[in-house]
Amino acid sequence: DQQVKQNSPSLSVQEGRISILNCDYTNSMFDYFLWYKKYPAEGPTFLISISSIKDKNEDGRFTVFLNKSAKHLSLHIVPSQPGDSAVYFCAGNTNAGKSTFGDGTTLTVKP
Amino acid sequence: DAGVIQSPRHEVTEMGQEVTLRCKPISGHDYLFWYRQTMMRGLELLIYFNNNVPIDDSGMPEDRFSAKMPNASFSTLKIQPSEPRDSAVYFCASSLGPEGNTEAFFGQGTRLTVV
């Protein structure tokens, strides 16, 4: 049972445009959702999070939206930059600090 | 702080050999996690520690895998004997606390190849 799913393995967008990465989950016990970014040969790094009681959190060019009734969240990057090209992981967290990750989406931003 | 430090970065070993992966968490972090990344299973949690005590090892695939944390600044993940299907990137991560919004800081990973 995959509790966190990222159904799009890859996404390609033009520089300056919006990137939208999607994530679905099944576990209602997640109280936070986190997005991580990963470059090749490096470990994932934290990007942004959202509480399960919120529907939006914004940090600069990055905004995460949560639709709890649909068990769906999305990460918006506006405007997209070539340096944003990486693998993005969605993760659901419980109070124990234990993260369950999706399989990741590879974002390519073309100059 | 230098971040989470893992060693070695790359390990190539023959089937049947013992493999030991090492991790130094960020000083002051009470939680340590071992993850494995494969094409088939993505990024999966193997085990995590709180204050050096293993809390949840339900992700450890088999008895061939064992993990220890003898002190707050060091942890090992051991595979004995290793098999080709253990080939993966193994990440160690640490965090400050159990709260759900606490981010984890990852090391650069150890790429293990078992031939």
Interface residues (C-beta under 8 A of the other chain):
Chain A: F30 D31 Y32 L34 Y36 A41 E42 G43 P44 T45 F46 S49 S51 F89 N93 T94 N95 A96 G97 K98 S99 T100 F101 G102 D103 G104
Chain B: V4 Y31 F33 Y35 G42 L43 E44 L45 Y48 I55 D56 F91 A93 S95 G97 P98 E99 G100 N101 T102 E103 A104 F105 F106 G107 Q108 G109
